[in-house]
Amino acid sequence: MYLTAEKKQEIFAQYGKSNTDTGSSEGQIALFSYRINHLTGHLKSHKKDFGTERALLGLVGKRRRLLDYLKKVDIDRYRAIIKALDLRK
């Protein structure tokens, strides 16, 4: 399994408020980004895995909606998570 409970806690501790705060927007965005990177790597070697491609598009949409929400609510937190995850080139 690529995403264990320990890895989730590590992501939430690094980007969220604490390792048990799984509801913060920053923690969820970081978790989605980790999963998106994993699925992207999988699709590079398995080009015809259309179920995974559909799941990847769903995750990208969820992350986009959370980023839009965070941008609307608190622009400083939005800029901080964008910079921390290096989402913009």
C-alpha positions as CSV (number, residue, x, y, z in Angstrom):
1,M,0.0,0.0,0.0
2,Y,1.5,3.3,-1.0
3,L,-0.4,5.4,1.5
4,T,-0.2,4.1,5.1
5,A,-1.7,5.7,8.2
6,E,1.8,6.8,9.2
7,K,2.3,8.6,5.9
8,K,-1.0,10.3,6.2
9,Q,-0.2,11.5,9.7
10,E,3.2,12.7,8.5
11,I,1.5,14.7,5.7
12,F,-1.1,16.2,8.0
13,A,1.6,17.1,10.6
14,Q,3.8,18.8,8.0
15,Y,1.1,20.8,6.2
16,G,-1.9,20.9,8.6
17,K,-2.2,22.3,12.1
18,S,-1.4,18.9,13.7
19,N,-1.2,15.3,12.7
20,T,-4.8,14.7,13.9
21,D,-6.3,17.7,12.1
22,T,-7.4,15.9,9.0
23,G,-10.1,18.5,8.1
24,S,-7.9,21.5,7.4
25,S,-7.8,22.6,3.8
26,E,-4.0,22.7,3.7
27,G,-3.8,19.1,4.9
28,Q,-6.3,17.8,2.4
29,I,-4.7,19.7,-0.4
30,A,-1.3,18.1,0.5
31,L,-2.8,14.7,0.7
32,F,-4.5,15.1,-2.7
33,S,-1.2,16.3,-4.2
34,Y,0.6,13.2,-2.8
35,R,-2.0,10.9,-4.3
36,I,-2.0,12.8,-7.6
37,N,1.7,12.5,-7.9
38,H,1.5,8.7,-7.2
39,L,-1.3,8.2,-9.8
40,T,0.6,10.2,-12.4
41,G,3.6,8.0,-12.0
42,H,1.4,4.9,-12.3
43,L,-0.2,6.2,-15.5
44,K,3.2,6.9,-17.1
45,S,3.9,3.2,-17.1
46,H,0.3,2.0,-17.6
47,K,-1.1,4.2,-20.3
48,K,-4.4,2.3,-20.8
49,D,-5.5,2.2,-17.2
50,F,-8.6,4.3,-17.7
51,G,-10.1,3.7,-14.3
52,T,-7.0,5.2,-12.7
53,E,-7.1,8.1,-15.2
54,R,-10.7,8.9,-14.2
55,A,-9.8,8.7,-10.5
56,L,-6.9,11.1,-11.1
57,L,-9.1,13.6,-12.8
58,G,-11.5,13.5,-9.9
59,L,-8.7,14.1,-7.5
60,V,-7.4,17.1,-9.5
61,G,-10.9,18.5,-9.5
62,K,-11.2,18.1,-5.7
63,R,-7.9,19.8,-5.2
64,R,-8.8,22.6,-7.5
65,R,-12.1,23.2,-5.6
66,L,-10.3,23.3,-2.3
67,L,-7.7,25.7,-3.6
68,D,-10.4,28.0,-5.0
69,Y,-12.2,27.9,-1.6
70,L,-8.9,28.7,0.3
71,K,-8.2,31.5,-2.1
72,K,-11.6,33.0,-1.5
73,V,-11.4,32.6,2.3
74,D,-7.8,33.4,3.1
75,I,-5.4,34.4,0.4
76,D,-2.3,34.2,2.7
77,R,-2.9,30.6,3.5
78,Y,-3.5,29.9,-0.2
79,R,-0.2,31.4,-1.1
80,A,1.6,29.5,1.6
81,I,0.3,26.1,0.5
82,I,1.0,26.9,-3.1
83,K,4.6,27.8,-2.2
84,A,5.0,24.8,0.1
85,L,3.8,22.2,-2.4
86,D,5.4,24.0,-5.4
87,L,2.1,23.8,-7.4
88,R,2.8,26.8,-9.6
89,K,5.7,27.0,-11.9
